[in-house]
C-alpha cells in the first residue's frame, strides 16, 4: 500500500479531479486513482512496445529527462 499512498498524494496534488488517467496496469493504481477514471493499458497484452502503447507517457518522460 505504500506505493498507492505515494501515487495518491501525487495524483491529488497534480491532476484535476475528474480527469482520465491513462497508465499501465500497476496494481497500486486502483487504490491510488479512486475518484478518477483510470484507463489501464496492459503493454504486454497489446503486443506492441511500451513506447507505442503509452506514447504520451514516454514523450513526457523524454521531455523531463531533457
MMTF fields as JSON, N, C-alpha, C and O atoms, coordinates in Angstrom:
{
  "mmtfVersion": "1.0.0",
  "mmtfProducer": "UNKNOWN",
  "numBonds": 263,
  "numAtoms": 264,
  "numGroups": 66,
  "numChains": 1,
  "numModels": 1,
  "chainsPerModel": [1],
  "groupsPerChain": [66],
  "chainIdList": ["A"],
  "bondAtomList": [4, 2, 8, 6, 12, 10, 16, 14, 20, 18, 24, 22, 28, 26, 32, 30, 36, 34, 40, 38, 44, 42, 48, 46, 52, 50, 56, 54, 60, 58, 64, 62, 68, 66, 72, 70, 76, 74, 80, 78, 84, 82, 88, 86, 92, 90, 96, 94, 100, 98, 104, 102, 108, 106, 112, 110, 116, 114, 120, 118, 124, 122, 128, 126, 132, 130, 136, 134, 140, 138, 144, 142, 148, 146, 152, 150, 156, 154, 160, 158, 164, 162, 168, 166, 172, 170, 176, 174, 180, 178, 184, 182, 188, 186, 192, 190, 196, 194, 200, 198, 204, 202, 208, 206, 212, 210, 216, 214, 220, 218, 224, 222, 228, 226, 232, 230, 236, 234, 240, 238, 244, 242, 248, 246, 252, 250, 256, 254, 260, 258],
  "bondOrderList": [1, 1, 1, 1, 1, 1, 1, 1, 1, 1, 1, 1, 1, 1, 1, 1, 1, 1, 1, 1, 1, 1, 1, 1, 1, 1, 1, 1, 1, 1, 1, 1, 1, 1, 1, 1, 1, 1, 1, 1, 1, 1, 1, 1, 1, 1, 1, 1, 1, 1, 1, 1, 1, 1, 1, 1, 1, 1, 1, 1, 1, 1, 1, 1, 1],
  "groupList": [{"groupName": "UNK", "atomNameList": ["N", "CA", "C", "O"], "elementList": ["N", "C", "C", "O"], "formalChargeList": [0, 0, 0, 0], "bondAtomList": [1, 0, 2, 1, 3, 2], "bondOrderList": [1, 1, 2], "singleLetterCode": "X", "chemCompType": "L-PEPTIDE LINKING"}],
  "groupTypeList": [0, 0, 0, 0, 0, 0, 0, 0, 0, 0, 0, 0, 0, 0, 0, 0, 0, 0, 0, 0, 0, 0, 0, 0, 0, 0, 0, 0, 0, 0, 0, 0, 0, 0, 0, 0, 0, 0, 0, 0, 0, 0, 0, 0, 0, 0, 0, 0, 0, 0, 0, 0, 0, 0, 0, 0, 0, 0, 0, 0, 0, 0, 0, 0, 0, 0],
  "groupIdList": [1, 2, 3, 4, 5, 6, 7, 8, 9, 10, 11, 12, 13, 14, 15, 16, 17, 18, 19, 20, 21, 22, 23, 24, 25, 26, 27, 28, 29, 30, 31, 32, 33, 34, 35, 36, 37, 38, 39, 40, 41, 42, 43, 44, 45, 46, 47, 48, 49, 50, 51, 52, 53, 54, 55, 56, 57, 58, 59, 60, 61, 62, 63, 64, 65, 66],
  "secStructList": [7, 2, 2, 2, 2, 2, 2, 2, 2, 2, 2, 2, 2, 2, 1, 7, 6, 6, 7, 3, 3, 3, 3, 7, 7, 7, 6, 6, 2, 2, 2, 2, 6, 6, 6, 1, 3, 3, 3, 3, 7, 7, 2, 2, 2, 2, 6, 1, 7, 2, 2, 2, 2, 6, 2, 2, 2, 2, 2, 2, 2, 2, 2, 2, 2, 7],
  "xCoordList": [0.799, 0.0, 0.841, 0.309, 2.123, 2.91, 2.984, 2.924, 3.116, 3.153, 1.843, 1.843, 0.731, -0.58, -0.734, -1.275, -0.276, -0.369, 0.48, 0.035, 1.684, 2.571, 1.968, 1.953, 1.471, 0.83, -0.4, -0.623, -1.19, -2.406, -2.057, -2.722, -1.033, -0.61, -0.183, -0.534, 0.562, 0.997, -0.203, -0.315, -1.087, -2.252, -3.129, -3.501, -3.462, -4.359, -3.712, -4.414, -2.402, -1.701, -1.509, -1.344, -1.53, -1.147, -2.163, -2.002, -3.19, -4.153, -5.539, -6.003, -6.184, -7.512, -8.516, -8.544, -9.327, -10.367, -11.264, -11.629, -11.617, -12.468, -11.704, -12.301, -10.375, -9.56, -9.497, -9.751, -9.157, -8.922, -7.425, -6.631, -7.047, -5.637, -5.367, -5.932, -4.504, -4.128, -2.754, -1.782, -2.684, -1.422, -1.413, -2.378, -0.315, -0.223, -1.043, -1.779, -0.921, -1.739, -1.102, -1.365, -0.273, 0.348, -0.725, -1.752, -0.503, -1.528, -1.837, -2.86, -0.991, -1.244, -2.244, -2.803, -2.479, -3.33, -4.791, -5.343, -5.454, -6.864, -7.087, -8.021, -6.268, -6.409, -5.976, -6.577, -4.958, -4.416, -5.301, -5.255, -6.101, -6.897, -8.371, -9.197, -8.712, -10.112, -10.614, -9.953, -11.77, -12.325, -11.928, -12.393, -11.084, -10.657, -11.068, -11.398, -11.046, -11.247, -9.861, -9.025, -9.617, -8.313, -8.481, -9.185, -7.834, -7.847, -6.533, -5.49, -6.598, -5.389, -5.089, -5.977, -3.835, -3.383, -2.317, -1.275, -2.583, -1.598, -0.651, -1.023, 0.561, 1.542, 1.805, 1.94, 1.875, 2.109, 0.982, 1.237, -0.261, -1.419, -1.529, -2.068, -1.024, -1.132, -0.205, -0.477, 0.893, 1.859, 2.736, 3.546, 2.574, 3.372, 4.395, 4.224, 5.455, 6.427, 5.759, 4.785, 6.276, 5.7, 5.627, 4.659, 6.625, 6.613, 5.503, 5.159, 4.94, 3.798, 2.483, 1.554, 2.403, 1.17, 0.886, -0.267, 1.912, 1.776, 2.643, 3.512, 2.382, 3.22, 3.299, 4.382, 2.175, 2.181, 3.036, 3.742, 2.972, 3.766, 5.252, 6.043, 5.624, 7.031, 7.51, 8.645, 6.669, 7.059, 7.27, 8.212, 6.395, 6.532, 7.868, 8.579, 8.212, 9.446, 10.692, 11.733, 10.604, 11.72, 11.948, 13.089, 10.856, 10.978, 11.515, 12.339, 11.055, 11.517, 13.015, 13.736, 13.484, 14.904, 15.767, 16.909, 15.209, 15.966, 16.118, 16.725],
  "yCoordList": [-1.21, 0.0, 1.274, 2.318, 1.267, 2.5, 3.121, 4.343, 2.291, 2.841, 3.537, 4.625, 2.92, 3.509, 4.843, 5.792, 4.931, 6.174, 7.273, 8.414, 6.934, 7.901, 8.361, 9.555, 7.413, 7.767, 8.639, 9.611, 8.296, 9.055, 10.506, 11.433, 10.695, 12.049, 12.836, 14.006, 12.2, 12.862, 13.185, 14.294, 12.224, 12.409, 13.546, 14.425, 13.542, 14.583, 15.968, 16.974, 16.028, 17.316, 17.86, 19.066, 16.966, 17.394, 17.156, 17.68, 16.383, 16.043, 16.501, 16.212, 17.218, 17.764, 16.649, 15.647, 16.833, 15.864, 15.627, 16.568, 14.366, 14.008, 13.701, 13.314, 13.872, 13.597, 12.105, 11.278, 11.78, 10.386, 10.151, 10.878, 9.132, 8.784, 7.544, 6.479, 7.69, 6.582, 6.105, 6.86, 4.849, 4.312, 2.799, 2.207, 2.202, 0.747, 0.083, 0.757, -1.199, -1.952, -2.178, -3.198, -1.254, -1.387, -1.645, -0.967, -2.596, -2.988, -1.899, -1.978, -0.896, 0.21, 1.222, 2.002, 1.229, 2.255, 2.229, 3.306, 1.092, 1.154, 1.931, 2.729, 1.718, 2.452, 3.913, 4.81, 4.141, 5.49, 6.391, 7.613, 5.806, 6.607, 6.686, 7.048, 6.358, 6.45, 7.875, 8.839, 8.002, 9.313, 9.835, 10.892, 9.109, 9.435, 8.271, 7.188, 8.5, 7.407, 6.894, 7.644, 5.617, 5.029, 4.111, 3.103, 4.467, 3.639, 2.867, 3.4, 1.611, 0.788, 0.187, -0.331, 0.264, -0.339, -1.369, -1.033, -2.61, -3.664, -3.696, -4.125, -3.243, -3.203, -4.616, -4.815, -5.575, -6.96, -7.466, -8.115, -7.177, -7.668, -7.036, -7.654, -5.814, -5.164, -5.798, -5.758, -6.385, -6.973, -5.928, -6.26, -4.674, -3.59, -3.125, -3.356, -2.474, -1.923, -0.868, -0.237, -0.679, 0.269, 1.679, 2.392, 2.095, 3.461, 3.669, 4.81, 2.588, 2.704, 2.642, 3.396, 1.761, 1.596, 2.788, 3.191, 3.348, 4.501, 5.651, 6.165, 6.033, 7.031, 8.362, 8.931, 8.855, 10.153, 10.112, 11.072, 9.014, 8.87, 8.895, 9.548, 8.192, 8.147, 9.503, 9.89, 10.238, 11.578, 12.507, 13.3, 12.411, 13.23, 12.989, 13.937, 11.726, 11.432, 11.779, 12.098, 11.724, 12.168, 13.667, 14.113, 14.444, 15.877, 16.169, 17.066, 15.419, 15.614, 15.34, 16.063, 14.308, 13.965, 15.055, 15.271, 15.736, 16.808, 17.97, 18.977],
  "zCoordList": [0.0, 0.0, 0.0, -0.378, 0.398, 0.371, -1.027, -1.16, -2.073, -3.425, -3.753, -4.329, -3.391, -3.669, -2.94, -3.507, -1.715, -0.945, -1.578, -1.701, -1.972, -2.628, -3.948, -4.247, -4.738, -6.003, -5.769, -6.491, -4.766, -4.454, -4.114, -4.576, -3.321, -2.959, -4.2, -4.347, -5.077, -6.305, -7.192, -7.713, -7.358, -8.236, -7.74, -8.518, -6.463, -5.955, -5.971, -6.066, -5.879, -5.899, -7.315, -7.501, -8.32, -9.659, -10.773, -11.875, -10.503, -11.558, -11.137, -10.033, -12.036, -11.76, -11.504, -12.219, -10.492, -10.15, -11.361, -12.066, -11.596, -12.724, -14.0, -15.004, -13.97, -15.149, -15.432, -14.556, -16.656, -17.044, -16.945, -17.542, -16.189, -16.021, -16.857, -16.608, -17.845, -18.716, -18.267, -18.296, -17.855, -17.348, -17.537, -18.02, -17.15, -17.255, -16.152, -15.432, -16.023, -15.078, -13.72, -13.082, -13.263, -11.948, -10.895, -10.881, -10.032, -9.049, -8.03, -7.351, -7.905, -6.973, -7.516, -6.745, -8.812, -9.401, -8.954, -8.729, -8.81, -8.396, -7.096, -7.015, -6.104, -4.844, -5.008, -4.418, -5.793, -5.957, -6.808, -6.668, -7.683, -8.616, -8.242, -9.079, -7.017, -6.579, -6.806, -6.42, -7.425, -7.735, -9.106, -9.531, -9.788, -11.151, -12.048, -11.564, -13.339, -14.291, -14.642, -15.145, -14.378, -14.697, -15.892, -15.826, -16.972, -18.174, -18.196, -18.575, -17.787, -17.716, -19.078, -19.754, -19.467, -20.711, -20.365, -19.802, -20.701, -20.467, -21.661, -22.753, -21.44, -22.511, -23.036, -24.243, -22.152, -22.554, -23.443, -24.457, -23.072, -23.826, -25.211, -26.128, -25.374, -26.682, -27.709, -28.909, -27.231, -28.147, -28.826, -29.691, -28.437, -29.014, -27.99, -26.793, -28.446, -27.497, -26.615, -27.027, -25.418, -24.459, -25.017, -24.755, -25.778, -26.311, -27.344, -27.653, -27.881, -28.791, -28.009, -28.3, -27.035, -26.26, -25.367, -25.212, -24.788, -23.888, -24.407, -23.703, -25.64, -26.314, -25.562, -25.429, -25.076, -24.388, -23.121, -22.813, -22.401, -21.18, -21.527, -20.845, -22.574, -22.963, -23.466, -23.188, -24.205, -24.651, -23.456, -23.442, -22.455, -21.268, -20.587, -20.252, -20.382, -19.661, -20.479, -19.905, -21.79, -22.62, -22.395, -22.278, -22.333, -22.093, -20.693, -20.519, -19.704, -18.325, -18.231, -17.544, -18.911, -18.875, -19.512, -19.106, -20.513, -21.174, -20.244, -20.608]
}
